[in-house]
């Protein structure tokens, strides 16, 4: 998987490696991935929204856990920055505010099965690849820089799409608690963006300069896979077919 990722991730310049925080800002701002959140906000059907939620359930129902594997592998300021982000992800100690629990409520409110892995047989390889990337980085200490870069890019690209997903659900007639997961991310990730880019990622590059290329690779790998995943969904929907390996079945009410 590492070799495959290397074949689709563009190389970094020495200037990028020397200025990780600035490089992350540039990478994210110049991302050309398909605008799936805009599609769902403005014209997505209920069936498409349900499919999107099912795709995302592979990660969101365990949100934060794979990134937490890197906690004991960091020290000092980067570790403190990571914990600041993760504390919010776990609801600040309140189980009902845990992001994974909020996503359970979204799924249940949409009439979906919120048990982890319930839809794994319906998920195409590109969806599994987006989740396997996090697990790959998290399970190997040598890839801790990649995991930090992944998390940084994840947080930096979260707030605007989640606002659009919440708007899409409201347009389709849903409110709280279905939209709470997305609304929470609009607020939380707007704060996390700066912490992840500068205190965590750039801070780790300063503390361990040898990890700078890995940090940027992790960010670029996330965006590359997300672009392929979004393109898969939009291509299927343009053809009026399911983006899953088989149709979900009848939604809770018609489009």
Buried (B, 14 or more C-beta within 10 A) or exposed (E): EBEEBEEEBEEBEEEBBEBBBBBBBEBBEEBEBBBBBBBBBEEBBBBBBBBBBBBBBBBBBBBBBBBBBBEEBBEEBBBBBBBBBBEBBBBEEEEEBBBBBBBBBBBEBBEBEBEBEBBEEBBBEBBBBBBBBBBBBBEBEEBBBBBBBBBBBBBBBBBEBBBBBBBBBBBBEBEEBBBBBBBBBBEBBBBBBBBBBBBBBBBBBEBBEEBBBBBBBBBBBBBBBBBBBBBBBBEBBEEEEBBBEEEBEEBEEEE
